[in-house]
Amino acid sequence: MLAITSVIITIILYVGFAVMLGVMLPRGQVPFLRNFALFVESLIPAI
């Protein structure tokens, strides 16, 4: 339950800052996390 809640809150915060406010968020230097961030960014415009 905590993992699902944390993922949902993360997505809500991302949409709030990156999509609604237009704030560019850093993607980081860790390859796995950078690829995950790019994947999430590719999903948002499709919604």
Order of alpha helices (4+ residues) and beta strands (2+ residues): alpha-alpha
